[in-house]
Amino acid sequence: MSVRVSREVAPVDSDEAFRIEIRDWLERHVTDDVRGAGGPGRESEAFEQRLAFARRLAAGGWTTLAWPVAHGGRGASLSRQVIFHEECARSGAPSRVDHIGTTMVGPTLIDHGSPEQRRRFLPALAAVDELWCQGYSEPGAGSDLAGVTTRARLDGDRWVITGQKVWTSLAHVADWCFVLARTAPAPPGGPRSAGLTYLLVPMRQPGVTVRPIRQLTGDSEFNEVFLDDAVTEAGLVVGEPGRGWRVAMATLAYERGAATVGQQIGFQRDLDDLLAVARRTGAAGDPALRDRLTRAWVDLSVLRAHTLRVLRADPPPPMSSSVIKLLWTRWRQGLGELAMDVLAAGDAGPEATGRWQRYFLFSRADTIYGGSDEIQRGIIAERVLGLPRQARG
Ligand SMILES: Cc1cc2nc3c(=O)[nH]c(=O)nc-3n(C[C@H](O)[C@H](O)[C@H](O)COP(=O)(O)OP(=O)(O)OC[C@H]3O[C@@H](n4cnc5c(N)ncnc54)[C@H](O)[C@@H]3O)c2cc1C
């Protein structure tokens, strides 16, 4: 099967030519209404314009750059994926509204979905015709994801699902949700993750209620999602019923990768912006602040060099994604704290003050989502350092 993705330009045969191709495309398509919009803590910013931009990217064949050619992608090498993210960040391309679908759901269906599921969902994912959200966390199950209590039972030709999800990013705009639900009890003495099933659930139906959660920043980019006899078709299980854990873990792994490099170029832009504020307000003349700004630059250079080394390594060093996550969360929270001290040293004006306050507040979430810092350190302690396993309740 092939995904309907048109290409505006012919494929190119060197990385440098590829860089020119994407740079040129971005120059023509990153318009002022979307430049620099969105990002962590700013998901509502210019949402409709960012959606339109994602569809332009899709029409150019860029949303599925990393997907295999057999599934409608470009099968781009890692170096080209890195170039793509570097150029997007450099051009001020807005943050993607489709990332859950194109970087998590698409690859999951390519590797674990049925031919029918691929036929049905990949074209709309590639074209950004449908948006997705991730229904894993629950009030009693976050780090301990195997503890999800949302239940699904097969009733004729459909699954009936009851439970509650929480912190569901973008659920208020999503058409579909991938839901981890219990369909059978865990076997006595067996893993708690057994009996969990990975279901694709339509969001727009009477059994699904989405309630926004207001965050520290004032924005509401995540939600509570109530599933009260929500339904989905019997065939919309990815993998086998009761064996969804492996699929759920695979989806998380796709989230990390070449996009990390683009994220770090975004960090560089943040640091440049803060340097501009510090120069403007005179804070850059304060020896203690100069020292911290310089350290932030050095730490980011080290983080970037380390990330590129890890991405190119085959096999990657053990638990490298945990190490990178820990390094960047500390860097971003440090920059937020530094920004507060820069603001305190001079009058930056309302716009910069608001922007950096939101940055500081949202960065508190960095050490929670995508696996908290404690969980990452636990993984490294047990799997790299061979320390005794933590007692679990
Ligand atoms: C901005 C944001 C967006 C999110 N988006 C989504 C989404 O789209 N979909 C989704 O499903 N979820 C989402 N989440 C939820 C996120 O995955 C969970 O918040 C995260 O897994 C932590 O779970 P929890 O909040 O239940 O905290 P808990 O797991 O209860 O943890 C509370 C504290 O205890 C610590 N802790 C827990 N277990 C251990 C342990 N074994 N050892 C040491 N310390 C431990 C944690 O580190 C943390 O400090 C999002 C969260 C945030 C902040």
The ligand as an SDF file (V2000), in Angstrom:
LIG
                    3D

 53 58  0  0  0  0  0  0  0  0999 V2000
    3.1870   18.2990   30.5430 C   0  0  0  0  0  0  0  0  0  0  0  0
    2.7620   16.8720   30.6920 C   0  0  0  0  0  0  0  0  0  0  0  0
    2.1610   16.2300   29.6340 C   0  0  0  0  0  0  0  0  0  0  0  0
    1.7260   14.8960   29.7620 C   0  0  0  0  0  0  0  0  0  0  0  0
    1.1030   14.2960   28.7000 N   0  0  0  0  0  0  0  0  0  0  0  0
    0.6370   13.0350   28.8260 C   0  0  0  0  0  0  0  0  0  0  0  0
   -0.1040   12.4180   27.7670 C   0  0  0  0  0  0  0  0  0  0  0  0
   -0.3330   13.0110   26.7130 O   0  0  0  0  0  0  0  0  0  0  0  0
   -0.5820   11.1690   27.9460 N   0  0  0  0  0  0  0  0  0  0  0  0
   -0.3370   10.4670   29.0860 C   0  0  0  0  0  0  0  0  0  0  0  0
   -0.7600    9.3110   29.1730 O   0  0  0  0  0  0  0  0  0  0  0  0
    0.3350   11.0310   30.1400 N   0  0  0  0  0  0  0  0  0  0  0  0
    0.8160   12.2980   30.0310 C   0  0  0  0  0  0  0  0  0  0  0  0
    1.4880   12.8930   31.0800 N   0  0  0  0  0  0  0  0  0  0  0  0
    1.6040   12.1730   32.3340 C   0  0  0  0  0  0  0  0  0  0  0  0
    3.0050   11.6970   32.6680 C   0  0  0  0  0  0  0  0  0  0  0  0
    3.3720   10.6120   31.8650 O   0  0  0  0  0  0  0  0  0  0  0  0
    2.9720   11.3270   34.1700 C   0  0  0  0  0  0  0  0  0  0  0  0
    2.7750   12.5360   34.8850 O   0  0  0  0  0  0  0  0  0  0  0  0
    4.2530   10.6730   34.6060 C   0  0  0  0  0  0  0  0  0  0  0  0
    4.3400    9.3800   34.0670 O   0  0  0  0  0  0  0  0  0  0  0  0
    4.3460   10.5870   36.1440 C   0  0  0  0  0  0  0  0  0  0  0  0
    3.2100    9.9680   36.6570 O   0  0  0  0  0  0  0  0  0  0  0  0
    2.3590   10.6380   37.8290 P   0  0  0  0  0  0  0  0  0  0  0  0
    2.0650   12.0520   37.4690 O   0  0  0  0  0  0  0  0  0  0  0  0
    1.2120    9.7270   38.1060 O   0  0  0  0  0  0  0  0  0  0  0  0
    3.3180   10.6850   39.0980 O   0  0  0  0  0  0  0  0  0  0  0  0
    3.7220    9.4580   40.0050 P   0  0  0  0  0  0  0  0  0  0  0  0
    4.0930    8.2900   39.1660 O   0  0  0  0  0  0  0  0  0  0  0  0
    2.6900    9.2760   41.0570 O   0  0  0  0  0  0  0  0  0  0  0  0
    5.0360   10.0270   40.6800 O   0  0  0  0  0  0  0  0  0  0  0  0
    5.0070   11.0020   41.7320 C   0  0  0  0  0  0  0  0  0  0  0  0
    6.4350   11.2260   42.1820 C   0  0  0  0  0  0  0  0  0  0  0  0
    6.9710    9.9930   42.7180 O   0  0  0  0  0  0  0  0  0  0  0  0
    8.1630    9.6410   42.0220 C   0  0  0  0  0  0  0  0  0  0  0  0
    8.1910    8.1950   41.8290 N   0  0  0  0  0  0  0  0  0  0  0  0
    7.1920    7.4090   41.3260 C   0  0  0  0  0  0  0  0  0  0  0  0
    7.6050    6.1270   41.2760 N   0  0  0  0  0  0  0  0  0  0  0  0
    8.8900    6.1180   41.7090 C   0  0  0  0  0  0  0  0  0  0  0  0
    9.8750    5.0870   41.8790 C   0  0  0  0  0  0  0  0  0  0  0  0
    9.6040    3.8280   41.5290 N   0  0  0  0  0  0  0  0  0  0  0  0
   11.0930    5.4370   42.3670 N   0  0  0  0  0  0  0  0  0  0  0  0
   11.3720    6.7120   42.6950 C   0  0  0  0  0  0  0  0  0  0  0  0
   10.4840    7.7360   42.5800 N   0  0  0  0  0  0  0  0  0  0  0  0
    9.2690    7.4320   42.0800 C   0  0  0  0  0  0  0  0  0  0  0  0
    8.0680   10.3360   40.6810 C   0  0  0  0  0  0  0  0  0  0  0  0
    9.3380   10.5580   40.1210 O   0  0  0  0  0  0  0  0  0  0  0  0
    7.3780   11.6420   41.0530 C   0  0  0  0  0  0  0  0  0  0  0  0
    8.3150   12.5470   41.5710 O   0  0  0  0  0  0  0  0  0  0  0  0
    1.9360   14.2140   30.9760 C   0  0  0  0  0  0  0  0  0  0  0  0
    2.5420   14.8720   32.0620 C   0  0  0  0  0  0  0  0  0  0  0  0
    2.9510   16.1880   31.9300 C   0  0  0  0  0  0  0  0  0  0  0  0
    3.5890   16.8570   33.1020 C   0  0  0  0  0  0  0  0  0  0  0  0
  1  2  1  0
  2  3  1  0
  2 52  2  0
  3  4  2  0
  4  5  1  0
  4 50  1  0
  5  6  2  0
  6  7  1  0
  6 13  1  0
  7  8  2  0
  7  9  1  0
  9 10  1  0
 10 11  2  0
 10 12  1  0
 12 13  2  0
 13 14  1  0
 14 15  1  0
 14 50  1  0
 15 16  1  0
 16 17  1  0
 16 18  1  0
 18 19  1  0
 18 20  1  0
 20 21  1  0
 20 22  1  0
 22 23  1  0
 23 24  1  0
 24 25  2  0
 24 26  1  0
 24 27  1  0
 27 28  1  0
 28 29  2  0
 28 30  1  0
 28 31  1  0
 31 32  1  0
 32 33  1  0
 33 34  1  0
 33 48  1  0
 34 35  1  0
 35 36  1  0
 35 46  1  0
 36 37  1  0
 36 45  1  0
 37 38  2  0
 38 39  1  0
 39 40  1  0
 39 45  2  0
 40 41  1  0
 40 42  2  0
 42 43  1  0
 43 44  2  0
 44 45  1  0
 46 47  1  0
 46 48  1  0
 48 49  1  0
 50 51  2  0
 51 52  1  0
 52 53  1  0
M  END
$$$$
